[in-house]
Amino acid sequence: MDAKTYIFEGKTTNEAIEKGLRELKTNKNKVEIKVLENEDKKTFFSILTPKVVKVEMKFKENNINKEKNREPMDVGEIIKDLENFLKNFIAKLPTKDLQYEIKQDGNLIKIDITDENASYLIGYRGETLNCLQNILSNIASNDKQEKVRVLLNISHYREKREQDLKTLASKIADSVVKSKRSITLEPMVAYDRKVVHSVLQEHDKVKTYSIGKEPYRKVVVSLK
């Protein structure tokens, strides 16, 4: 049976493609893309009407069944899967009585381990914590139609780290203004980079942007 085709529109080819990938919740590797109306094709009459580019998309043959078989998001089932993993995981730890809480906050699932005896699960600058969070995110998103975001917090580490990053961001901004030179911070995970960007977002003299690829992506602070 032929794959179903979908039509998407945009002001440019890229905009139409991105819109289609977003609505189909997929990526370019899984679909065939055909431009129906070329954005570079111009006529005398085209200047009188808004430019619209149309693209046709359909799932590649080997991805049709995969997309059909993916299950819709069921938060109750997701939390159950996370609980099963955590119970088995904690049972293998030196501290087998760790307490945790799982709660939903919009499209985010928060897992909070408040026991101070769990601090060894944080690692250097949260490396172990972030690895564990990635595992939990993969469990939550398994065979789901959309990626499920999971935020793990251990012994209030997120709050402490956030405060440290806010202090660091302010000091770095002062140094950039004083020296008139950009400063590149050490590689950070997405959550930490977001904190730095947020702190300096409204700064009147400096701006921030990220460079590099994961897991070595860094924040650069420079003069506006």
N, C-alpha and C positions, 0 to 999 in steps of 0.2 A: 504494500500500500504506500502511495506517495506521501511524503511528509507534508504537513500543513504549512502553508506559507503565511507570513505576517508582513504587513506594510507599515513602515514608520516614516515620519516626516521631520524635517528640521531645516534650519536656515543654511546649514552646510552639511556635507556628507558625514563628517565626523559627529556632528550633533545628532543627526538622524540615527547613526549606528549606535552611539552611546545610549540614546533613548531606547532603542530596541533591546540592547543587551540588558539595560536596567529593568525594563518591563518584563522581559523573559527570564530574568534572574539567571543569566548564563554568561559565557565569555566567547570571544571570537573563535577559539579553537573548536567549539561545539556546534557552530552554525555556518551555513553557507550564506554569503552576502552578495547581493546583486544591486547595483545602483540603477534605478529606473529613470531618474531624471538627473542629468549631469549639472552640477552647480556652475560649471564654466561655460555652459551653452547659453549664449545671450542673443536676444533679438531686439529689434526696435521696440516692440510692444512689451518686452519683459521688464523694462525700466519703469513701466507704469503700474506694475503689480508686485506685491511682496515676493521675494525669491523663496521658493520651496524646493527642497531636495527630497526625493522619495527613495527609500531603499527597501528591498525585499529580503526577508530572512526566513530560513527554514533550518530545522535541526538536521545535522548530518545523520545518515542512516544508522550508524552505530551508537548514536546518542538518543534516538527516539524512545526506545524502550526504557532507557535509564531515566529520562525525564518523566515518563508516564508513571514509573514505579516509585518515584520519590514521594515520601509521605509528607502531608501537610504538618505544620508545626503544632504540636500538642504540648503546651507548657507543663501540664501534669505529668505526662510521660517523660519529658525531658528532665524534670526535677527528680523523678523516680530513678532514672538512669544515673544521674549525678550522685544521688544518695547511695545507690548500690556500689558505685565506684569508690566513694569516700569511705564507706564502711569497710570495704575490703582493704583499701589503702591504709587507713588508720590502724587496722588490726595488725599490720606488719611493721608498724613504727615502734620505737622504744617507749613512746608515750601512747599507750593504747586507749586512753580514756579522753582523748581530745574532743571537745564539744564544738559543734559548728552550727551555723544557721544558713538556710537557703531561702531567699525571697526574690520575688519578681518585682522589677521596677520598670514599667513600660516594656520596651524591647530588650531590656537588660536583665540578666539573672545575676544576683549578687550572692556570693558565698563568703561568709565571715567566720574565721576561726579566731576566737578572742583569747584563748588560753596562752598565757605568757610562756609556758613550757614548749610552745610550738615555734619559737623564734628561730630554731635551727632550720626550719623549712623555708626561711626567707632567702638565705644565701647572701653573697656579696652584692650589695646594691640591688637586691631583689631578683637576682638571676634565677635562683631555685623557684621562688614564688612565681615568676613569670613563665617558667617552663611548665610548672604544674597547672597554671592558668590556661596555657595553650592546650594541654592534654584535656582539661575539662571542657574547653570550647569545642574541641574536635568531637568529644563524646556527645555534647549537646547538639551539634550541627549534623551528626551522622544521618545520612539519608533524608535530610530535611530540605524543603524547597528554598529556604533562605538560611544564611549564616546566623547562628545564635551567638550573641555576645555574652560572655561570662566575665565578671570582674571578681577576682579573688583577693581577699584581704586577710592578712595574718598578723595577730598581735598589734593591731592598729598601725601597721607599717605604712599603709597608703597615706594616712593623715600626717605621719612624721616625715615621710619622704616629700610630700607635697609642700610642707612648711619649709623644709631644707631647700627645695628647688626654688621656692619663691624668694627666699633670702639670697640664694646664689644668683638668680636672674637679676635682682636689683643691683647687686654688687657688680655683675658683669656689665650692666647697662651704664653704670657710673664710670667704669673703666673705659668703655668704648667712647663715651662723651669726652672724657678727660684726655685720652690718647689720640682720639680721632682715627682709630684703627679698628677694623672688624675683629671679632673674637669668635673662634669656632670651638664649641663645647665638645666634650667627649661623646662617643656614641651613646644613644639613649633609646629605650623602648618607646613605642608610640605614645603611651600614657604619659610618660615623663616629658616628652617633647611638647605634648599638648599643654601641660602645665606652664612650661616656660613661655610658649607662644601666648597663652592667655594672660599671663602676668604683664607682659610687655606690649600687649596689643594696643593699649591706649597711650603708650609712652609718646611724648611729643618730640623726642629727639632720636630715638632708635627704632629699628624695625627688625623682625626676625624672619628667617626662612630655613628650610631644611635641605640638606644635600646628602648624596650617597644613597646606597641601597641597604636594605635590611640584611643582617642585623647591625650594620655599621652606620646607620643613618644618624646625622648630627644636626644640631641647631647652630645656625650662624646668627650672631647679633652684630648689626652694623648701623652706621649713621643713616638717617633718612636723607 
